[in-house]
Amino acid sequence: MAKWVIVMINCPNCGEITKDNVKIYNDSLRKQNIGISPILPTCKICGAEVVVTHICNGANIIVLNGTCGSGKTTIAEVLVDNGWLAIDGDCAIQTLRHKKGTKKYKCNELINEIAREIDILSLFCKNIVLSHIVLPEDFNKFKKIFESRKMKYKFILLKPKYQTAVERCQMRTCHTSITPEKWIKHFYDILVFDDGLFDIIDNSDMTVHDTAETILNLQYRG
């Protein structure tokens, strides 16, 4: 027997509304100059923040992992141009800070926020891309989130040559300041995964669109 999934979207002013009356992204919370905004659903009718009660039950997700300057956000933007909905790790931090009313947060709180954003986006689209630095110790937490939601997933580690990542960080304009090289090296060194867990791509000499096409042609796991 088929199970009916009840989706509730409640606006504090308008009551229950349909997803057609929901604006998913909130540009006012965005701190970076990128084409992806923080996810904070609001009512298109009155502008109030809404509560979305929905748990993902089947979707596709691509996780773009890698150090600063590896190309995560840029590739996510290409996928967005092709109809995907995106979660950016930095944007998720901005949403979490907004909700908590403080800049302080715990790692598990951020992971839970990303899981909540997956649930929201899956109501609107079945193809989701997550641009986020996933640490080795958090890999299984994300895998559990995807599998519990019956998602097909691809874990991609973008691994350009170190100097390429450094040069990209110096040239990019999405942040107001240049990322200190110590952070580029920190994540470059600790983001080490077995080939069986991540598809590793050296995109040093690849265009953004060639990289995106390569990723789309890889097989899903799960």
C-alpha positions as CSV (number, residue, x, y, z in Angstrom):
1,M,0.0,0.0,0.0
2,A,1.3,3.4,-0.9
3,K,2.1,5.8,1.9
4,W,0.9,9.3,1.7
5,V,3.5,11.9,2.7
6,I,1.9,15.0,4.3
7,V,3.9,18.2,3.7
8,M,3.0,21.1,5.9
9,I,4.3,24.6,5.1
10,N,3.1,27.0,7.7
11,C,3.4,30.8,7.6
12,P,2.8,32.7,10.9
13,N,0.6,35.2,9.0
14,C,-1.0,33.3,6.2
15,G,-1.4,29.9,7.8
16,E,-0.8,26.8,5.6
17,I,0.5,27.7,2.2
18,T,1.6,25.7,-0.9
19,K,5.2,25.3,-2.0
20,D,4.4,27.6,-5.0
21,N,4.2,30.4,-2.4
22,V,7.5,29.7,-0.9
23,K,10.8,31.5,-1.7
24,I,13.6,29.1,-0.8
25,Y,16.7,31.3,-0.7
26,N,17.3,34.5,1.3
27,D,19.7,36.8,-0.5
28,S,19.8,39.2,2.5
29,L,21.8,36.7,4.5
30,R,24.4,36.1,1.9
31,K,27.9,37.4,2.7
32,Q,29.8,36.2,-0.4
33,N,29.6,37.4,-4.0
34,I,28.4,34.0,-5.3
35,G,25.4,32.8,-7.2
36,I,24.1,30.7,-4.3
37,S,22.3,32.1,-1.3
38,P,21.5,30.9,2.2
39,I,18.4,28.7,2.5
40,L,15.7,30.3,4.7
41,P,12.2,29.7,3.3
42,T,9.9,32.7,3.3
43,C,6.3,33.3,2.3
44,K,6.0,35.0,-1.1
45,I,2.7,36.6,0.1
46,C,3.8,38.4,3.2
47,G,7.6,37.8,3.4
48,A,7.6,36.0,6.8
49,E,9.8,33.0,7.5
50,V,7.9,29.7,7.2
51,V,8.2,26.3,8.7
52,V,8.5,23.4,6.2
53,T,7.7,20.0,7.6
54,H,9.1,17.6,5.0
55,I,11.6,14.7,5.1
56,C,13.4,13.8,1.9
57,N,12.4,10.3,0.6
58,G,14.5,9.8,-2.5
59,A,16.6,12.3,-4.5
60,N,20.1,12.6,-6.1
61,I,22.9,14.5,-4.4
62,I,26.4,15.4,-5.5
63,V,28.8,16.5,-2.7
64,L,31.6,18.7,-3.9
65,N,34.5,18.5,-1.4
66,G,37.9,20.1,-1.5
67,T,40.2,22.7,0.0
68,C,39.7,26.5,-0.5
69,G,40.1,27.3,-4.2
70,S,39.4,23.8,-5.4
71,G,36.4,24.9,-7.4
72,K,33.5,23.7,-5.3
73,T,31.3,26.7,-5.5
74,T,32.0,27.5,-9.1
75,I,31.0,24.0,-10.2
76,A,27.9,24.1,-8.0
77,E,26.9,27.3,-9.8
78,V,27.2,25.5,-13.2
79,L,24.9,22.8,-11.9
80,V,22.5,25.4,-10.7
81,D,22.4,26.9,-14.2
82,N,21.4,23.4,-15.4
83,G,18.4,23.1,-13.0
84,W,20.0,21.8,-9.8
85,L,19.3,23.3,-6.4
86,A,22.4,24.0,-4.3
87,I,23.4,24.1,-0.7
88,D,26.6,26.0,0.0
89,G,28.4,25.2,3.3
90,D,29.3,28.8,4.0
91,C,25.7,29.8,3.3
92,A,24.4,27.1,5.7
93,I,26.6,28.7,8.4
94,Q,25.0,32.0,7.8
95,T,21.5,30.5,8.1
96,L,22.5,28.7,11.3
97,R,23.9,31.9,12.8
98,H,20.8,33.8,11.9
99,K,18.6,31.2,13.5
100,K,20.7,31.0,16.7
101,G,21.3,34.7,17.0
102,T,25.0,34.2,17.6
103,K,28.1,33.4,15.5
104,K,29.0,30.4,17.7
105,Y,27.8,27.0,16.6
106,K,28.9,23.4,16.9
107,C,29.9,21.1,14.1
108,N,26.9,18.8,14.6
109,E,24.6,21.7,14.5
110,L,25.9,22.6,11.1
111,I,25.5,19.1,9.8
112,N,21.9,19.0,11.1
113,E,21.2,22.3,9.4
114,I,22.5,20.9,6.1
115,A,20.2,17.8,6.6
116,R,17.3,20.1,7.1
117,E,18.1,22.1,4.0
118,I,18.3,18.8,2.0
119,D,14.8,18.0,3.2
120,I,13.5,21.4,2.1
121,L,15.2,21.4,-1.3
122,S,14.0,17.9,-2.1
123,L,10.4,19.2,-1.9
124,F,11.2,21.4,-4.9
125,C,13.8,19.4,-6.9
126,K,15.2,15.9,-7.0
127,N,18.7,17.0,-8.0
128,I,20.7,18.6,-5.2
129,V,24.4,19.7,-5.1
130,L,26.2,20.3,-1.8
131,S,29.4,22.5,-1.9
132,H,31.0,21.9,1.5
133,I,34.3,20.9,3.1
134,V,33.5,17.4,4.5
135,L,36.1,16.3,7.0
136,P,37.1,12.6,7.1
137,E,35.6,12.3,10.6
138,D,32.2,13.6,9.3
139,F,32.0,11.4,6.2
140,N,29.9,8.7,7.8
141,K,27.5,11.3,9.3
142,F,26.7,12.6,5.8
143,K,26.5,9.1,4.3
144,K,24.0,8.2,7.0
145,I,21.9,11.3,6.2
146,F,21.8,10.4,2.5
147,E,21.0,6.7,3.1
148,S,18.3,7.3,5.7
149,R,16.6,9.5,3.1
150,K,17.0,6.9,0.3
151,M,19.2,9.2,-1.7
152,K,21.6,8.3,-4.5
153,Y,24.9,10.2,-3.9
154,K,28.2,11.0,-5.4
155,F,31.1,12.1,-3.1
156,I,33.5,14.2,-5.2
157,L,36.9,15.3,-3.9
158,L,38.3,18.2,-6.1
159,K,42.0,17.9,-5.8
160,P,43.9,20.4,-8.0
161,K,47.6,20.9,-7.6
162,Y,48.3,22.8,-4.4
163,Q,49.7,25.8,-6.2
164,T,46.7,25.9,-8.5
165,A,44.4,26.2,-5.4
166,V,46.6,28.9,-4.0
167,E,46.5,30.9,-7.2
168,R,42.7,30.5,-7.5
169,C,42.2,31.9,-4.0
170,Q,44.3,34.9,-4.9
171,M,42.3,35.6,-8.0
172,R,38.8,34.9,-6.9
173,T,36.4,37.8,-6.1
174,C,33.6,36.0,-4.2
175,H,35.2,36.9,-0.8
176,T,36.1,40.3,0.5
177,S,39.5,39.1,1.5
178,I,42.0,36.5,0.2
179,T,41.9,33.2,2.1
180,P,45.1,32.8,4.1
181,E,47.4,30.1,2.6
182,K,47.6,28.3,6.0
183,W,43.9,27.3,5.6
184,I,44.4,26.2,2.0
185,K,47.2,23.9,3.1
186,H,45.4,22.8,6.2
187,F,42.4,21.4,4.3
188,Y,44.6,20.2,1.4
189,D,46.5,18.0,3.8
190,I,43.7,16.6,5.9
191,L,41.2,15.9,3.1
192,V,42.5,12.5,2.4
193,F,40.0,9.8,1.5
194,D,40.1,6.3,0.0
195,D,39.2,6.1,-3.7
196,G,36.4,3.8,-2.7
197,L,34.7,6.6,-0.7
198,F,35.3,9.6,-3.0
199,D,35.7,10.1,-6.7
200,I,38.9,12.1,-6.8
201,I,39.3,14.7,-9.6
202,D,42.5,16.7,-10.4
203,N,40.8,19.7,-12.1
204,S,44.0,21.7,-12.3
205,D,43.9,21.9,-16.1
206,M,40.2,21.4,-16.6
207,T,37.6,24.0,-17.4
208,V,34.7,24.4,-15.0
209,H,32.3,23.0,-17.6
210,D,34.5,20.0,-18.4
211,T,34.8,19.3,-14.6
212,A,31.0,19.5,-14.2
213,E,30.5,17.2,-17.2
214,T,33.0,14.7,-15.8
215,I,31.2,14.7,-12.4
216,L,27.7,14.2,-14.0
217,N,29.0,11.2,-15.9
218,L,30.2,9.4,-12.8
219,Q,28.1,6.7,-11.3
220,Y,26.0,7.3,-8.2
221,R,26.5,5.3,-5.1
222,G,23.9,4.2,-2.6
